[in-house]
Structures are given as C-alpha cells and as structure tokens.
Amino acid sequence: MLRHLKLPESVVVSRDIMQMGNSSAASIPLAMEALLENGQARSGDSALIIGFGAGLVFAGQTVILP
C-alpha cells in the first residue's frame, strides 16, 4: 500500500509487526500507541490507518491521534 500511494520518505510508517505479531483487531491501536510512545508521532497528528483482514477485506480511514 505504501508503494501504491507513492508517499514521500518523510511519512512515518509503523512497522511493529516484528514486536507485536498479528494481534488481529488490536493491531492498529497497538501500532498507534507504539508510534506515540517512541516519539515518532504526537498527539494531534493526522494518521492514515489501513487494515487488512480475514476474508480479504480491507478498510482505510484518516484520524487525528489522541
């Protein structure tokens, strides 16, 4: 998805799958929390969240980080 959107290198991408594994529905909130905790994102930043799950379903949404 990152390549398809052609986002610039400056865009922060969560890559916490190595630490967290596939935690199903909790993957996105855990990734957001990790970015906030390690300082890669701040409260009030905009975020594009994209989920891909069982049944080959996917969804995306933009949010403001808490």
N, CA, C, O and CB atoms as a CASP TS submission, in Angstrom:
PFRMAT TS
TARGET T0000
AUTHOR 0000-0000-0000
METHOD Language model
MODEL 1
PARENT N/A
ATOM      1  N   MET     1       0.834  -1.178   0.000  1.00  0.00           N
ATOM      2  CA  MET     1       0.000   0.000   0.000  1.00  0.00           C
ATOM      3  C   MET     1       0.879   1.242   0.000  1.00  0.00           C
ATOM      4  O   MET     1       0.561   2.236  -0.653  1.00  0.00           O
ATOM      5  CB  MET     1      -0.949  -0.003   1.207  1.00  0.00           C
ATOM      6  N   LEU     2       1.967   1.184   0.722  1.00  0.00           N
ATOM      7  CA  LEU     2       2.888   2.322   0.784  1.00  0.00           C
ATOM      8  C   LEU     2       3.416   2.676  -0.607  1.00  0.00           C
ATOM      9  O   LEU     2       3.453   3.851  -0.972  1.00  0.00           O
ATOM     10  CB  LEU     2       4.060   2.013   1.733  1.00  0.00           C
ATOM     11  N   ARG     3       3.815   1.693  -1.367  1.00  0.00           N
ATOM     12  CA  ARG     3       4.295   1.945  -2.731  1.00  0.00           C
ATOM     13  C   ARG     3       3.177   2.464  -3.631  1.00  0.00           C
ATOM     14  O   ARG     3       3.398   3.361  -4.445  1.00  0.00           O
ATOM     15  CB  ARG     3       4.892   0.667  -3.328  1.00  0.00           C
ATOM     16  N   HIS     4       1.991   1.907  -3.487  1.00  0.00           N
ATOM     17  CA  HIS     4       0.860   2.316  -4.325  1.00  0.00           C
ATOM     18  C   HIS     4       0.483   3.785  -4.089  1.00  0.00           C
ATOM     19  O   HIS     4       0.157   4.500  -5.037  1.00  0.00           O
ATOM     20  CB  HIS     4      -0.352   1.414  -4.052  1.00  0.00           C
ATOM     21  N   LEU     5       0.524   4.231  -2.843  1.00  0.00           N
ATOM     22  CA  LEU     5       0.172   5.617  -2.521  1.00  0.00           C
ATOM     23  C   LEU     5       1.276   6.601  -2.886  1.00  0.00           C
ATOM     24  O   LEU     5       1.050   7.810  -2.928  1.00  0.00           O
ATOM     25  CB  LEU     5      -0.146   5.740  -1.048  1.00  0.00           C
ATOM     26  N   LYS     6       2.477   6.075  -3.150  1.00  0.00           N
ATOM     27  CA  LYS     6       3.629   6.909  -3.515  1.00  0.00           C
ATOM     28  C   LYS     6       3.882   8.017  -2.489  1.00  0.00           C
ATOM     29  O   LYS     6       4.068   9.185  -2.832  1.00  0.00           O
ATOM     30  CB  LYS     6       3.413   7.526  -4.898  1.00  0.00           C
ATOM     31  N   LEU     7       3.879   7.607  -1.227  1.00  0.00           N
ATOM     32  CA  LEU     7       4.108   8.560  -0.141  1.00  0.00           C
ATOM     33  C   LEU     7       5.585   8.918  -0.059  1.00  0.00           C
ATOM     34  O   LEU     7       6.438   8.085  -0.367  1.00  0.00           O
ATOM     35  CB  LEU     7       3.620   7.983   1.203  1.00  0.00           C
ATOM     36  N   PRO     8       5.902  10.143   0.352  1.00  0.00           N
ATOM     37  CA  PRO     8       7.312  10.539   0.463  1.00  0.00           C
ATOM     38  C   PRO     8       8.005   9.803   1.614  1.00  0.00           C
ATOM     39  O   PRO     8       7.357   9.278   2.519  1.00  0.00           O
ATOM     40  CB  PRO     8       7.426  12.061   0.668  1.00  0.00           C
ATOM     41  N   GLU     9       9.310   9.783   1.552  1.00  0.00           N
ATOM     42  CA  GLU     9      10.121   9.108   2.581  1.00  0.00           C
ATOM     43  C   GLU     9       9.882   9.684   3.973  1.00  0.00           C
ATOM     44  O   GLU     9      10.112   9.005   4.974  1.00  0.00           O
ATOM     45  CB  GLU     9      11.603   9.215   2.234  1.00  0.00           C
ATOM     46  N   SER    10       9.426  10.920   4.042  1.00  0.00           N
ATOM     47  CA  SER    10       9.224  11.580   5.336  1.00  0.00           C
ATOM     48  C   SER    10       8.006  11.055   6.095  1.00  0.00           C
ATOM     49  O   SER    10       7.854  11.345   7.281  1.00  0.00           O
ATOM     50  CB  SER    10       9.081  13.068   5.131  1.00  0.00           C
ATOM     51  N   VAL    11       7.139  10.293   5.436  1.00  0.00           N
ATOM     52  CA  VAL    11       5.946   9.754   6.084  1.00  0.00           C
ATOM     53  C   VAL    11       6.359   8.624   7.022  1.00  0.00           C
ATOM     54  O   VAL    11       7.086   7.713   6.627  1.00  0.00           O
ATOM     55  CB  VAL    11       4.913   9.250   5.028  1.00  0.00           C
ATOM     56  N   VAL    12       5.891   8.690   8.262  1.00  0.00           N
ATOM     57  CA  VAL    12       6.205   7.663   9.263  1.00  0.00           C
ATOM     58  C   VAL    12       5.265   6.478   9.058  1.00  0.00           C
ATOM     59  O   VAL    12       4.052   6.642   8.927  1.00  0.00           O
ATOM     60  CB  VAL    12       6.077   8.232  10.721  1.00  0.00           C
ATOM     61  N   VAL    13       5.851   5.282   9.033  1.00  0.00           N
ATOM     62  CA  VAL    13       5.078   4.052   8.868  1.00  0.00           C
ATOM     63  C   VAL    13       5.371   3.151  10.061  1.00  0.00           C
ATOM     64  O   VAL    13       6.528   2.894  10.394  1.00  0.00           O
ATOM     65  CB  VAL    13       5.424   3.332   7.514  1.00  0.00           C
ATOM     66  N   SER    14       4.312   2.679  10.694  1.00  0.00           N
ATOM     67  CA  SER    14       4.501   1.755  11.810  1.00  0.00           C
ATOM     68  C   SER    14       4.929   0.401  11.270  1.00  0.00           C
ATOM     69  O   SER    14       4.317  -0.134  10.345  1.00  0.00           O
ATOM     70  CB  SER    14       3.204   1.624  12.655  1.00  0.00           C
ATOM     71  N   ARG    15       5.958  -0.131  11.841  1.00  0.00           N
ATOM     72  CA  ARG    15       6.464  -1.447  11.437  1.00  0.00           C
ATOM     73  C   ARG    15       6.672  -2.306  12.680  1.00  0.00           C
ATOM     74  O   ARG    15       7.741  -2.880  12.886  1.00  0.00           O
ATOM     75  CB  ARG    15       7.795  -1.315  10.628  1.00  0.00           C
ATOM     76  N   ASP    16       5.632  -2.381  13.499  1.00  0.00           N
ATOM     77  CA  ASP    16       5.758  -3.083  14.779  1.00  0.00           C
ATOM     78  C   ASP    16       5.338  -4.547  14.726  1.00  0.00           C
ATOM     79  O   ASP    16       5.255  -5.198  15.768  1.00  0.00           O
ATOM     80  CB  ASP    16       4.943  -2.380  15.812  1.00  0.00           C
ATOM     81  N   ILE    17       5.071  -5.079  13.534  1.00  0.00           N
ATOM     82  CA  ILE    17       4.644  -6.466  13.401  1.00  0.00           C
ATOM     83  C   ILE    17       5.698  -7.426  13.966  1.00  0.00           C
ATOM     84  O   ILE    17       5.355  -8.494  14.473  1.00  0.00           O
ATOM     85  CB  ILE    17       4.362  -6.795  11.929  1.00  0.00           C
ATOM     86  N   MET    18       6.969  -7.048  13.880  1.00  0.00           N
ATOM     87  CA  MET    18       8.044  -7.910  14.408  1.00  0.00           C
ATOM     88  C   MET    18       7.962  -8.032  15.929  1.00  0.00           C
ATOM     89  O   MET    18       8.256  -9.092  16.480  1.00  0.00           O
ATOM     90  CB  MET    18       9.425  -7.356  14.003  1.00  0.00           C
ATOM     91  N   GLN    19       7.565  -6.955  16.609  1.00  0.00           N
ATOM     92  CA  GLN    19       7.475  -6.979  18.068  1.00  0.00           C
ATOM     93  C   GLN    19       6.125  -7.511  18.553  1.00  0.00           C
ATOM     94  O   GLN    19       6.068  -8.254  19.533  1.00  0.00           O
ATOM     95  CB  GLN    19       7.709  -5.583  18.626  1.00  0.00           C
ATOM     96  N   MET    20       5.052  -7.140  17.880  1.00  0.00           N
ATOM     97  CA  MET    20       3.709  -7.453  18.363  1.00  0.00           C
ATOM     98  C   MET    20       3.109  -8.714  17.740  1.00  0.00           C
ATOM     99  O   MET    20       2.234  -9.343  18.335  1.00  0.00           O
ATOM    100  CB  MET    20       2.802  -6.293  18.096  1.00  0.00           C
ATOM    101  N   GLY    21       3.568  -9.081  16.560  1.00  0.00           N
ATOM    102  CA  GLY    21       2.941 -10.189  15.853  1.00  0.00           C
ATOM    103  C   GLY    21       1.594  -9.756  15.300  1.00  0.00           C
ATOM    104  O   GLY    21       1.268  -8.569  15.316  1.00  0.00           O
ATOM    105  N   ASN    22       0.819 -10.699  14.817  1.00  0.00           N
ATOM    106  CA  ASN    22      -0.508 -10.401  14.296  1.00  0.00           C
ATOM    107  C   ASN    22      -1.483 -10.468  15.463  1.00  0.00           C
ATOM    108  O   ASN    22      -1.841 -11.552  15.924  1.00  0.00           O
ATOM    109  CB  ASN    22      -0.917 -11.394  13.147  1.00  0.00           C
ATOM    110  N   SER    23      -1.905  -9.314  15.931  1.00  0.00           N
ATOM    111  CA  SER    23      -2.810  -9.255  17.080  1.00  0.00           C
ATOM    112  C   SER    23      -4.248  -8.962  16.652  1.00  0.00           C
ATOM    113  O   SER    23      -5.051  -8.459  17.437  1.00  0.00           O
ATOM    114  CB  SER    23      -2.335  -8.192  18.071  1.00  0.00           C
ATOM    115  N   SER    24      -4.558  -9.281  15.400  1.00  0.00           N
ATOM    116  CA  SER    24      -5.903  -9.170  14.845  1.00  0.00           C
ATOM    117  C   SER    24      -6.463  -7.762  15.011  1.00  0.00           C
ATOM    118  O   SER    24      -5.837  -6.797  14.573  1.00  0.00           O
ATOM    119  CB  SER    24      -6.830 -10.180  15.506  1.00  0.00           C
ATOM    120  N   ALA    25      -7.622  -7.628  15.631  1.00  0.00           N
ATOM    121  CA  ALA    25      -8.301  -6.333  15.724  1.00  0.00           C
ATOM    122  C   ALA    25      -7.528  -5.310  16.544  1.00  0.00           C
ATOM    123  O   ALA    25      -7.780  -4.112  16.414  1.00  0.00           O
ATOM    124  CB  ALA    25      -9.669  -6.517  16.323  1.00  0.00           C
ATOM    125  N   ALA    26      -6.604  -5.741  17.374  1.00  0.00           N
ATOM    126  CA  ALA    26      -5.833  -4.814  18.212  1.00  0.00           C
ATOM    127  C   ALA    26      -4.589  -4.276  17.506  1.00  0.00           C
ATOM    128  O   ALA    26      -3.893  -3.431  18.070  1.00  0.00           O
ATOM    129  CB  ALA    26      -5.422  -5.504  19.500  1.00  0.00           C
ATOM    130  N   SER    27      -4.290  -4.734  16.298  1.00  0.00           N
ATOM    131  CA  SER    27      -3.063  -4.335  15.610  1.00  0.00           C
ATOM    132  C   SER    27      -2.951  -2.826  15.402  1.00  0.00           C
ATOM    133  O   SER    27      -1.896  -2.245  15.657  1.00  0.00           O
ATOM    134  CB  SER    27      -2.984  -5.029  14.278  1.00  0.00           C
ATOM    135  N   ILE    28      -4.018  -2.193  14.945  1.00  0.00           N
ATOM    136  CA  ILE    28      -3.951  -0.755  14.666  1.00  0.00           C
ATOM    137  C   ILE    28      -3.791   0.057  15.943  1.00  0.00           C
ATOM    138  O   ILE    28      -2.906   0.911  15.993  1.00  0.00           O
ATOM    139  CB  ILE    28      -5.202  -0.302  13.920  1.00  0.00           C
ATOM    140  N   PRO    29      -4.608  -0.163  16.989  1.00  0.00           N
ATOM    141  CA  PRO    29      -4.398   0.609  18.219  1.00  0.00           C
ATOM    142  C   PRO    29      -3.012   0.383  18.842  1.00  0.00           C
ATOM    143  O   PRO    29      -2.417   1.316  19.380  1.00  0.00           O
ATOM    144  CB  PRO    29      -5.469   0.252  19.232  1.00  0.00           C
ATOM    145  N   LEU    30      -2.506  -0.839  18.770  1.00  0.00           N
ATOM    146  CA  LEU    30      -1.166  -1.115  19.303  1.00  0.00           C
ATOM    147  C   LEU    30      -0.095  -0.382  18.503  1.00  0.00           C
ATOM    148  O   LEU    30       0.852   0.149  19.083  1.00  0.00           O
ATOM    149  CB  LEU    30      -0.885  -2.624  19.294  1.00  0.00           C
ATOM    150  N   ALA    31      -0.233  -0.348  17.185  1.00  0.00           N
ATOM    151  CA  ALA    31       0.731   0.359  16.339  1.00  0.00           C
ATOM    152  C   ALA    31       0.692   1.859  16.621  1.00  0.00           C
ATOM    153  O   ALA    31       1.738   2.504  16.690  1.00  0.00           O
ATOM    154  CB  ALA    31       0.443   0.089  14.847  1.00  0.00           C
ATOM    155  N   MET    32      -0.508   2.416  16.785  1.00  0.00           N
ATOM    156  CA  MET    32      -0.641   3.843  17.089  1.00  0.00           C
ATOM    157  C   MET    32       0.018   4.167  18.428  1.00  0.00           C
ATOM    158  O   MET    32       0.740   5.157  18.546  1.00  0.00           O
ATOM    159  CB  MET    32      -2.131   4.260  17.110  1.00  0.00           C
ATOM    160  N   GLU    33      -0.226   3.341  19.423  1.00  0.00           N
ATOM    161  CA  GLU    33       0.356   3.567  20.745  1.00  0.00           C
ATOM    162  C   GLU    33       1.882   3.491  20.687  1.00  0.00           C
ATOM    163  O   GLU    33       2.565   4.294  21.323  1.00  0.00           O
ATOM    164  CB  GLU    33      -0.188   2.540  21.754  1.00  0.00           C
ATOM    165  N   ALA    34       2.414   2.541  19.935  1.00  0.00           N
ATOM    166  CA  ALA    34       3.870   2.415  19.803  1.00  0.00           C
ATOM    167  C   ALA    34       4.468   3.681  19.185  1.00  0.00           C
ATOM    168  O   ALA    34       5.493   4.173  19.659  1.00  0.00           O
ATOM    169  CB  ALA    34       4.230   1.181  18.943  1.00  0.00           C
ATOM    170  N   LEU    35       3.839   4.212  18.134  1.00  0.00           N
ATOM    171  CA  LEU    35       4.343   5.438  17.499  1.00  0.00           C
ATOM    172  C   LEU    35       4.301   6.618  18.466  1.00  0.00           C
ATOM    173  O   LEU    35       5.220   7.436  18.490  1.00  0.00           O
ATOM    174  CB  LEU    35       3.526   5.764  16.239  1.00  0.00           C
ATOM    175  N   LEU    36       3.243   6.707  19.259  1.00  0.00           N
ATOM    176  CA  LEU    36       3.136   7.799  20.233  1.00  0.00           C
ATOM    177  C   LEU    36       4.175   7.648  21.348  1.00  0.00           C
ATOM    178  O   LEU    36       4.799   8.627  21.757  1.00  0.00           O
ATOM    179  CB  LEU    36       1.718   7.840  20.836  1.00  0.00           C
ATOM    180  N   GLU    37       4.356   6.431  21.829  1.00  0.00           N
ATOM    181  CA  GLU    37       5.307   6.191  22.922  1.00  0.00           C
ATOM    182  C   GLU    37       6.751   6.446  22.519  1.00  0.00           C
ATOM    183  O   GLU    37       7.525   6.979  23.313  1.00  0.00           O
ATOM    184  CB  GLU    37       5.173   4.773  23.418  1.00  0.00           C
ATOM    185  N   ASN    38       7.132   6.070  21.282  1.00  0.00           N
ATOM    186  CA  ASN    38       8.535   6.227  20.900  1.00  0.00           C
ATOM    187  C   ASN    38       8.821   7.580  20.239  1.00  0.00           C
ATOM    188  O   ASN    38       9.939   7.833  19.789  1.00  0.00           O
ATOM    189  CB  ASN    38       8.937   5.107  19.961  1.00  0.00           C
ATOM    190  N   GLY    39       7.799   8.446  20.184  1.00  0.00           N
ATOM    191  CA  GLY    39       8.019   9.800  19.700  1.00  0.00           C
ATOM    192  C   GLY    39       7.979   9.972  18.186  1.00  0.00           C
ATOM    193  O   GLY    39       8.253  11.061  17.681  1.00  0.00           O
ATOM    194  N   GLN    40       7.644   8.919  17.462  1.00  0.00           N
ATOM    195  CA  GLN    40       7.555   9.042  16.004  1.00  0.00           C
ATOM    196  C   GLN    40       6.293   9.794  15.582  1.00  0.00           C
ATOM    197  O   GLN    40       6.224  10.318  14.470  1.00  0.00           O
ATOM    198  CB  GLN    40       7.579   7.655  15.352  1.00  0.00           C
ATOM    199  N   ALA    41       5.301   9.846  16.463  1.00  0.00           N
ATOM    200  CA  ALA    41       4.062  10.590  16.218  1.00  0.00           C
ATOM    201  C   ALA    41       3.701  11.318  17.507  1.00  0.00           C
ATOM    202  O   ALA    41       4.116  10.931  18.600  1.00  0.00           O
ATOM    203  CB  ALA    41       2.891   9.637  15.751  1.00  0.00           C
ATOM    204  N   ARG    42       2.914  12.385  17.349  1.00  0.00           N
ATOM    205  CA  ARG    42       2.483  13.171  18.518  1.00  0.00           C
ATOM    206  C   ARG    42       0.966  13.264  18.536  1.00  0.00           C
ATOM    207  O   ARG    42       0.307  13.139  17.504  1.00  0.00           O
ATOM    208  CB  ARG    42       3.115  14.595  18.500  1.00  0.00           C
ATOM    209  N   SER    43       0.431  13.484  19.712  1.00  0.00           N
ATOM    210  CA  SER    43      -0.993  13.710  19.863  1.00  0.00           C
ATOM    211  C   SER    43      -1.396  14.889  18.978  1.00  0.00           C
ATOM    212  O   SER    43      -0.732  15.925  18.987  1.00  0.00           O
ATOM    213  CB  SER    43      -1.364  13.971  21.352  1.00  0.00           C
ATOM    214  N   GLY    44      -2.472  14.738  18.221  1.00  0.00           N
ATOM    215  CA  GLY    44      -2.924  15.774  17.314  1.00  0.00           C
ATOM    216  C   GLY    44      -2.462  15.594  15.885  1.00  0.00           C
ATOM    217  O   GLY    44      -2.974  16.259  14.985  1.00  0.00           O
ATOM    218  N   ASP    45      -1.494  14.699  15.653  1.00  0.00           N
ATOM    219  CA  ASP    45      -1.051  14.408  14.286  1.00  0.00           C
ATOM    220  C   ASP    45      -2.156  13.687  13.520  1.00  0.00           C
ATOM    221  O   ASP    45      -2.973  12.979  14.108  1.00  0.00           O
ATOM    222  CB  ASP    45       0.243  13.553  14.297  1.00  0.00           C
ATOM    223  N   SER    46      -2.172  13.873  12.216  1.00  0.00           N
ATOM    224  CA  SER    46      -3.081  13.109  11.354  1.00  0.00           C
ATOM    225  C   SER    46      -2.464  11.756  11.066  1.00  0.00           C
ATOM    226  O   SER    46      -1.243  11.626  10.973  1.00  0.00           O
ATOM    227  CB  SER    46      -3.380  13.870  10.028  1.00  0.00           C
ATOM    228  N   ALA    47      -3.315  10.745  10.926  1.00  0.00           N
ATOM    229  CA  ALA    47      -2.830   9.400  10.620  1.00  0.00           C
ATOM    230  C   ALA    47      -3.765   8.741   9.624  1.00  0.00           C
ATOM    231  O   ALA    47      -4.984   8.886   9.718  1.00  0.00           O
ATOM    232  CB  ALA    47      -2.712   8.545  11.904  1.00  0.00           C
ATOM    233  N   LEU    48      -3.202   8.021   8.676  1.00  0.00           N
ATOM    234  CA  LEU    48      -3.962   7.178   7.772  1.00  0.00           C
ATOM    235  C   LEU    48      -3.820   5.765   8.302  1.00  0.00           C
ATOM    236  O   LEU    48      -2.709   5.240   8.381  1.00  0.00           O
ATOM    237  CB  LEU    48      -3.466   7.302   6.276  1.00  0.00           C
ATOM    238  N   ILE    49      -4.928   5.147   8.665  1.00  0.00           N
ATOM    239  CA  ILE    49      -4.872   3.770   9.161  1.00  0.00           C
ATOM    240  C   ILE    49      -5.519   2.865   8.128  1.00  0.00           C
ATOM    241  O   ILE    49      -6.598   3.159   7.614  1.00  0.00           O
ATOM    242  CB  ILE    49      -5.582   3.631  10.550  1.00  0.00           C
ATOM    243  N   ILE    50      -4.855   1.770   7.831  1.00  0.00           N
ATOM    244  CA  ILE    50      -5.343   0.817   6.838  1.00  0.00           C
ATOM    245  C   ILE    50      -5.271  -0.564   7.469  1.00  0.00           C
ATOM    246  O   ILE    50      -4.228  -0.972   7.979  1.00  0.00           O
ATOM    247  CB  ILE    50      -4.510   0.883   5.501  1.00  0.00           C
ATOM    248  N   GLY    51      -6.378  -1.270   7.431  1.00  0.00           N
ATOM    249  CA  GLY    51      -6.428  -2.622   7.979  1.00  0.00           C
ATOM    250  C   GLY    51      -6.763  -3.622   6.891  1.00  0.00           C
ATOM    251  O   GLY    51      -7.525  -3.322   5.971  1.00  0.00           O
ATOM    252  N   PHE    52      -6.198  -4.796   6.999  1.00  0.00           N
ATOM    253  CA  PHE    52      -6.426  -5.883   6.054  1.00  0.00           C
ATOM    254  C   PHE    52      -6.664  -7.126   6.879  1.00  0.00           C
ATOM    255  O   PHE    52      -5.856  -7.458   7.746  1.00  0.00           O
ATOM    256  CB  PHE    52      -5.221  -6.070   5.056  1.00  0.00           C
ATOM    257  N   GLY    53      -7.760  -7.820   6.625  1.00  0.00           N
ATOM    258  CA  GLY    53      -8.073  -8.936   7.499  1.00  0.00           C
ATOM    259  C   GLY    53      -8.589 -10.163   6.797  1.00  0.00           C
ATOM    260  O   GLY    53      -8.512 -10.304   5.577  1.00  0.00           O
ATOM    261  N   ALA    54      -9.127 -11.057   7.631  1.00  0.00           N
ATOM    262  CA  ALA    54      -9.669 -12.329   7.162  1.00  0.00           C
ATOM    263  C   ALA    54     -10.754 -12.075   6.124  1.00  0.00           C
ATOM    264  O   ALA    54     -11.469 -11.075   6.196  1.00  0.00           O
ATOM    265  CB  ALA    54     -10.230 -13.158   8.341  1.00  0.00           C
ATOM    266  N   GLY    55     -10.873 -12.962   5.180  1.00  0.00           N
ATOM    267  CA  GLY    55     -11.851 -12.804   4.117  1.00  0.00           C
ATOM    268  C   GLY    55     -11.406 -11.814   3.059  1.00  0.00           C
ATOM    269  O   GLY    55     -12.199 -11.407   2.210  1.00  0.00           O
ATOM    270  N   LEU    56     -10.132 -11.422   3.109  1.00  0.00           N
ATOM    271  CA  LEU    56      -9.551 -10.473   2.162  1.00  0.00           C
ATOM    272  C   LEU    56     -10.276  -9.126   2.172  1.00  0.00           C
ATOM    273  O   LEU    56     -10.403  -8.470   1.139  1.00  0.00           O
ATOM    274  CB  LEU    56      -9.579 -11.059   0.762  1.00  0.00           C
ATOM    275  N   VAL    57     -10.739  -8.732   3.337  1.00  0.00           N
ATOM    276  CA  VAL    57     -11.384  -7.424   3.472  1.00  0.00           C
ATOM    277  C   VAL    57     -10.345  -6.391   3.885  1.00  0.00           C
ATOM    278  O   VAL    57      -9.339  -6.725   4.511  1.00  0.00           O
ATOM    279  CB  VAL    57     -12.546  -7.477   4.506  1.00  0.00           C
ATOM    280  N   PHE    58     -10.595  -5.142   3.532  1.00  0.00           N
ATOM    281  CA  PHE    58      -9.692  -4.078   3.930  1.00  0.00           C
ATOM    282  C   PHE    58     -10.491  -2.801   4.095  1.00  0.00           C
ATOM    283  O   PHE    58     -11.582  -2.656   3.544  1.00  0.00           O
ATOM    284  CB  PHE    58      -8.554  -3.892   2.900  1.00  0.00           C
ATOM    285  N   ALA    59      -9.937  -1.885   4.855  1.00  0.00           N
ATOM    286  CA  ALA    59     -10.568  -0.582   5.062  1.00  0.00           C
ATOM    287  C   ALA    59      -9.485   0.416   5.408  1.00  0.00           C
ATOM    288  O   ALA    59      -8.428   0.046   5.917  1.00  0.00           O
ATOM    289  CB  ALA    59     -11.654  -0.638   6.182  1.00  0.00           C
ATOM    290  N   GLY    60      -9.747   1.676   5.132  1.00  0.00           N
ATOM    291  CA  GLY    60      -8.825   2.748   5.471  1.00  0.00           C
ATOM    292  C   GLY    60      -9.598   3.933   6.030  1.00  0.00           C
ATOM    293  O   GLY    60     -10.774   4.127   5.723  1.00  0.00           O
ATOM    294  N   GLN    61      -8.929   4.706   6.839  1.00  0.00           N
ATOM    295  CA  GLN    61      -9.570   5.866   7.460  1.00  0.00           C
ATOM    296  C   GLN    61      -8.484   6.838   7.899  1.00  0.00           C
ATOM    297  O   GLN    61      -7.396   6.421   8.295  1.00  0.00           O
ATOM    298  CB  GLN    61     -10.466   5.442   8.672  1.00  0.00           C
ATOM    299  N   THR    62      -8.771   8.107   7.830  1.00  0.00           N
ATOM    300  CA  THR    62      -7.858   9.096   8.403  1.00  0.00           C
ATOM    301  C   THR    62      -8.407   9.509   9.756  1.00  0.00           C
ATOM    302  O   THR    62      -9.615   9.675   9.924  1.00  0.00           O
ATOM    303  CB  THR    62      -7.684  10.338   7.460  1.00  0.00           C
ATOM    304  N   VAL    63      -7.508   9.673  10.725  1.00  0.00           N
ATOM    305  CA  VAL    63      -7.883  10.030  12.090  1.00  0.00           C
ATOM    306  C   VAL    63      -6.882  11.052  12.635  1.00  0.00           C
ATOM    307  O   VAL    63      -5.794  11.230  12.087  1.00  0.00           O
ATOM    308  CB  VAL    63      -7.939   8.764  13.003  1.00  0.00           C
ATOM    309  N   ILE    64      -7.265  11.706  13.704  1.00  0.00           N
ATOM    310  CA  ILE    64      -6.357  12.552  14.468  1.00  0.00           C
ATOM    311  C   ILE    64      -5.941  11.736  15.687  1.00  0.00           C
ATOM    312  O   ILE    64      -6.793  11.235  16.421  1.00  0.00           O
ATOM    313  CB  ILE    64      -7.029  13.933  14.879  1.00  0.00           C
ATOM    314  N   LEU    65      -4.638  11.603  15.901  1.00  0.00           N
ATOM    315  CA  LEU    65      -4.148  10.789  17.015  1.00  0.00           C
ATOM    316  C   LEU    65      -4.527  11.447  18.347  1.00  0.00           C
ATOM    317  O   LEU    65      -4.472  12.667  18.496  1.00  0.00           O
ATOM    318  CB  LEU    65      -2.607  10.599  16.920  1.00  0.00           C
ATOM    319  N   PRO    66      -4.913  10.602  19.308  1.00  0.00           N
ATOM    320  CA  PRO    66      -5.325  11.122  20.623  1.00  0.00           C
ATOM    321  C   PRO    66      -4.163  11.724  21.401  1.00  0.00           C
ATOM    322  O   PRO    66      -4.350  12.201  22.520  1.00  0.00           O
ATOM    323  CB  PRO    66      -5.962  10.016  21.445  1.00  0.00           C
TER
END
